[in-house]
């Protein structure tokens, strides 16, 4: 009965996919406008960068073509994927490679159904397709969400590093303002000090702003939107408000840098406290296991007598 239900579900899914492939749904007005916005945003990003994405250059041909088709599929349906795009932007990855990975990993998991069936038959569990199919489907669902979890963790770590760099960047800008430089010159000079990836992103954003004729705080705000970093967006708003008053800008940046450092210090203290608690729990488990190890022979002797 279960095998018949599974076969019917697979046949129905295949028929549904065939009908959708032969008669695709026409995208609505919202989806078309979202696709136009996505194309314009991609063209602006390529124009600002002046070159193709370095991540896409390392992607294989078939994987790149599959990724582009998946991106067109998402854009045609109006799926913006804002958080995913921000995580990919801060980790220097392309949306095409990410979507291709999310598609290929479950597909590869489903291809192992015959292998698992043959293995079960070899060890004597019969030739039924039900158990291997369910095992591969569960594994495919698990690996489908694995790239999202990995990307989210890596993006969170890089955002934490970027916030630390922003605090140092604000201190450098405040020092340059105290030396008599204007706000644009102070921002450019401060961004040219470091050589890390975060400073390079700041330097590239300010350099592109100078080429395209935008203000530096507009470039910082755009970078904050692309990378989903609230500190850069707040900094851009603060600079846009007090850009004409050098002394006010210097005081505002110094106060903002001090507040960022205090918040980072409190977060580090909180993480240290959590790790201390976890180590304490582990030590309690070890002590309990040692006490059980000591009391076990005496308890067995008493119960045996």
C-alpha positions as CSV (number, residue, x, y, z in Angstrom):
1,X,0.0,0.0,0.0
2,X,2.8,2.4,0.9
3,X,4.7,1.5,-2.2
4,X,1.6,2.2,-4.4
5,X,1.1,5.6,-2.6
6,X,4.7,6.5,-3.2
7,X,4.6,5.5,-6.8
8,X,1.4,7.5,-7.3
9,X,2.9,10.6,-5.7
10,X,6.0,10.4,-7.8
11,X,3.9,9.9,-11.0
12,X,1.7,12.9,-10.0
13,X,4.7,15.1,-9.3
14,X,6.2,14.2,-12.7
15,X,2.9,14.9,-14.5
16,X,2.6,18.3,-12.7
17,X,6.2,19.2,-13.7
18,X,5.5,18.2,-17.3
19,X,2.3,20.3,-17.4
20,X,4.2,23.3,-15.9
21,X,7.0,22.9,-18.4
22,X,4.7,22.7,-21.4
23,X,2.4,25.5,-20.2
24,X,4.4,27.9,-18.0
25,X,2.5,30.5,-16.0
26,X,2.7,34.0,-17.2
27,X,4.4,36.3,-14.7
28,X,2.3,39.1,-13.3
29,X,3.1,42.8,-13.2
30,X,4.9,42.7,-9.9
31,X,7.1,39.9,-11.1
32,X,8.0,41.8,-14.3
33,X,8.8,44.9,-12.4
34,X,10.9,42.9,-9.9
35,X,12.8,41.3,-12.8
36,X,13.5,44.8,-14.3
37,X,14.7,46.1,-11.0
38,X,17.0,43.0,-10.6
39,X,18.5,43.5,-14.1
40,X,19.1,47.2,-13.5
41,X,20.6,46.5,-10.1
42,X,22.9,43.9,-11.6
43,X,24.0,46.2,-14.3
44,X,24.7,49.0,-11.8
45,X,26.8,46.5,-9.7
46,X,28.8,45.5,-12.7
47,X,29.3,49.1,-13.8
48,X,30.5,50.0,-10.3
49,X,32.8,47.1,-10.1
50,X,34.1,47.5,-13.6
51,X,34.7,43.8,-14.0
52,X,32.9,40.4,-13.7
53,X,32.4,38.8,-10.3
54,X,35.6,37.0,-9.2
55,X,33.6,34.2,-7.7
56,X,31.8,33.6,-11.0
57,X,35.1,33.4,-12.8
58,X,36.0,30.3,-10.7
59,X,32.6,28.6,-11.4
60,X,32.5,25.9,-14.0
61,X,30.7,26.3,-17.2
62,X,27.8,24.0,-16.6
63,X,27.3,25.2,-13.0
64,X,27.4,28.8,-14.2
65,X,24.8,28.2,-16.8
66,X,22.6,26.4,-14.4
67,X,23.0,29.2,-11.8
68,X,22.0,31.8,-14.4
69,X,18.9,29.9,-15.3
70,X,17.9,29.6,-11.6
71,X,18.5,33.3,-11.1
72,X,16.3,34.1,-14.1
73,X,13.7,31.7,-12.7
74,X,13.7,33.6,-9.3
75,X,13.6,37.0,-10.9
76,X,10.7,36.1,-13.2
77,X,8.7,35.2,-10.1
78,X,9.7,38.3,-8.1
79,X,11.8,36.5,-5.5
80,X,14.2,39.2,-4.3
81,X,16.2,37.0,-1.9
82,X,17.4,40.2,-0.1
83,X,19.0,38.5,2.9
84,X,20.6,35.9,0.7
85,X,22.1,38.5,-1.6
86,X,23.4,40.5,1.4
87,X,25.1,37.4,2.8
88,X,26.6,36.5,-0.5
89,X,27.8,40.1,-1.0
90,X,29.7,40.1,2.3
91,X,31.2,36.7,1.7
92,X,32.2,37.5,-1.9
93,X,30.1,34.8,-3.5
94,X,27.7,34.9,-6.5
95,X,24.0,34.2,-6.4
96,X,24.4,32.0,-9.4
97,X,26.9,29.6,-7.7
98,X,24.8,29.5,-4.6
99,X,21.6,28.6,-6.3
100,X,23.4,26.0,-8.4
101,X,24.8,24.4,-5.3
102,X,21.4,24.3,-3.6
103,X,20.0,22.5,-6.7
104,X,22.9,20.1,-7.4
105,X,23.3,18.8,-3.8
106,X,19.7,17.4,-3.5
107,X,19.9,16.1,-7.0
108,X,23.1,14.2,-6.2
109,X,21.4,12.9,-3.0
110,X,18.5,11.5,-5.0
111,X,20.9,9.8,-7.4
112,X,22.0,7.6,-4.6
113,X,18.7,5.7,-4.4
114,X,19.9,2.8,-6.6
115,X,23.1,2.6,-4.7
116,X,21.4,2.4,-1.3
117,X,18.9,-0.1,-2.8
118,X,21.7,-2.3,-4.0
119,X,23.4,-2.0,-0.6
120,X,20.3,-3.0,1.3
121,X,19.8,-6.0,-1.0
122,X,23.5,-7.0,-0.5
123,X,23.1,-7.1,3.3
124,X,19.8,-8.9,3.1
125,X,17.1,-6.3,3.6
126,X,15.3,-7.1,0.4
127,X,14.9,-5.2,-2.9
128,X,12.1,-2.7,-1.8
129,X,12.6,0.9,-3.0
130,X,10.6,2.4,-0.1
131,X,13.2,2.6,2.6
132,X,16.1,3.8,0.3
133,X,13.8,6.3,-1.4
134,X,12.7,7.8,2.0
135,X,16.4,7.9,3.2
136,X,17.5,9.7,0.1
137,X,14.6,12.2,0.2
138,X,15.3,13.0,3.9
139,X,19.0,13.4,3.1
140,X,18.2,15.6,0.1
141,X,16.0,17.9,2.2
142,X,18.8,18.2,4.8
143,X,21.5,19.0,2.2
144,X,19.1,21.5,0.5
145,X,19.2,23.7,3.6
146,X,22.9,23.1,4.4
147,X,24.3,25.9,2.1
148,X,21.9,28.4,3.7
149,X,23.1,27.5,7.2
150,X,26.8,27.6,6.2
151,X,26.3,30.9,4.4
152,X,24.5,32.4,7.3
153,X,27.2,31.4,9.8
154,X,30.0,32.7,7.6
155,X,28.2,36.0,6.9
156,X,27.5,36.6,10.6
157,X,31.2,36.1,11.4
158,X,32.3,38.4,8.6
159,X,29.7,41.1,9.7
160,X,31.2,40.9,13.2
161,X,34.7,41.5,11.7
162,X,33.4,44.3,9.5
163,X,31.8,46.1,12.5
164,X,35.1,45.9,14.3
165,X,36.8,47.5,11.3
166,X,34.1,50.2,11.1
167,X,34.9,51.2,14.7
168,X,38.6,51.6,13.9
169,X,37.7,53.4,10.7
170,X,35.7,55.9,12.6
171,X,38.6,56.6,14.9
172,X,40.8,57.2,11.9
173,X,38.3,59.5,10.3
174,X,38.0,61.5,13.6
175,X,41.8,61.8,13.8
176,X,42.0,63.0,10.2
177,X,39.3,65.6,10.9
178,X,41.2,66.8,13.9
179,X,44.2,67.3,11.6
180,X,42.3,69.8,9.4
181,X,41.1,67.6,6.5
182,X,37.6,67.8,5.2
183,X,35.0,65.0,5.5
184,X,35.6,63.5,2.0
185,X,39.4,63.6,2.3
186,X,39.3,62.2,5.8
187,X,37.1,59.3,4.7
188,X,39.4,58.5,1.8
189,X,42.6,58.8,3.8
190,X,41.2,56.6,6.6
191,X,40.1,53.9,4.2
192,X,43.6,53.8,2.6
193,X,45.3,52.8,5.9
194,X,44.4,49.2,6.3
195,X,44.8,46.3,3.9
196,X,42.1,43.9,5.2
197,X,39.1,42.8,3.1
198,X,36.8,45.2,5.0
199,X,39.0,48.2,4.4
200,X,39.3,47.2,0.7
201,X,35.5,47.2,0.5
202,X,35.3,50.6,2.1
203,X,38.1,51.9,-0.2
204,X,36.4,50.6,-3.3
205,X,33.1,52.1,-2.3
206,X,34.6,55.5,-1.8
207,X,36.7,55.3,-5.0
208,X,33.6,54.3,-7.0
209,X,31.7,57.2,-5.4
210,X,34.4,59.7,-6.5
211,X,34.3,58.3,-10.1
212,X,30.5,58.3,-10.4
213,X,30.1,61.7,-8.8
214,X,28.3,60.6,-5.6
215,X,29.0,61.8,-2.1
216,X,31.1,59.5,0.2
217,X,28.3,59.0,2.7
218,X,25.9,57.9,-0.1
219,X,28.5,55.3,-1.1
220,X,28.8,54.1,2.5
221,X,25.0,53.9,2.8
222,X,24.8,51.9,-0.4
223,X,27.5,49.6,0.9
224,X,25.6,49.2,4.2
225,X,22.5,48.3,2.3
226,X,24.3,45.8,0.1
227,X,26.0,44.1,3.0
228,X,23.2,44.5,5.5
229,X,25.3,46.4,8.1
230,X,23.3,48.8,10.1
231,X,26.4,50.7,11.4
232,X,27.3,51.8,7.9
233,X,23.7,53.0,7.2
234,X,23.7,54.9,10.4
235,X,27.1,56.4,9.7
236,X,25.9,57.5,6.2
237,X,22.8,59.2,7.7
238,X,24.9,61.0,10.4
239,X,27.4,62.2,7.9
240,X,24.7,63.5,5.6
241,X,23.2,65.5,8.4
242,X,26.4,67.1,9.8
243,X,28.8,67.0,6.8
244,X,29.2,70.8,6.8
245,X,30.3,71.2,10.5
246,X,33.7,69.6,10.9
247,X,33.8,69.9,14.7
248,X,30.3,68.3,15.0
249,X,31.3,65.5,12.7
250,X,34.4,64.8,14.7
251,X,32.5,64.6,18.0
252,X,29.8,62.5,16.5
253,X,32.2,60.0,15.0
254,X,34.3,59.7,18.2
255,X,31.1,59.1,20.3
256,X,29.9,56.5,17.7
257,X,33.2,54.7,17.8
258,X,33.2,54.6,21.6
259,X,29.7,53.2,21.7
260,X,30.6,50.5,19.1
261,X,33.6,49.5,21.2
262,X,31.6,49.3,24.4
263,X,28.9,47.2,22.6
264,X,31.5,44.8,21.2
265,X,33.1,44.5,24.6
266,X,29.8,43.7,26.2
267,X,29.1,41.1,23.5
268,X,32.5,39.5,24.1
269,X,31.9,39.4,27.8
270,X,28.5,37.7,27.2
271,X,30.1,35.1,25.0
272,X,32.8,34.5,27.5
273,X,30.2,34.0,30.2
274,X,28.2,31.5,28.0
275,X,31.4,29.5,27.4
276,X,32.2,29.5,31.1
277,X,28.8,28.2,31.9
278,X,29.1,25.5,29.3
279,X,32.5,24.5,30.7
280,X,31.0,24.3,34.2
281,X,28.2,22.0,32.9
282,X,30.8,19.8,31.3
283,X,32.8,19.6,34.5
284,X,29.7,18.6,36.5
285,X,29.0,15.8,34.0
286,X,32.6,14.6,34.4
287,X,32.3,14.7,38.2
288,X,29.0,12.8,38.1
289,X,30.5,10.1,35.8
290,X,33.5,9.7,38.0
291,X,31.3,9.3,41.1
292,X,29.3,6.7,39.3
293,X,32.5,4.9,38.3
294,X,33.6,4.8,41.9
295,X,30.3,3.7,43.3
296,X,29.4,1.1,40.7
297,X,31.6,-1.8,42.1
298,X,30.3,-1.3,45.6
299,X,26.7,-1.1,44.4
300,X,27.1,-4.3,42.4
301,X,28.7,-6.1,45.4
302,X,25.8,-5.0,47.7
303,X,23.1,-6.0,45.2
304,X,24.9,-9.4,44.5
305,X,25.0,-10.3,48.2
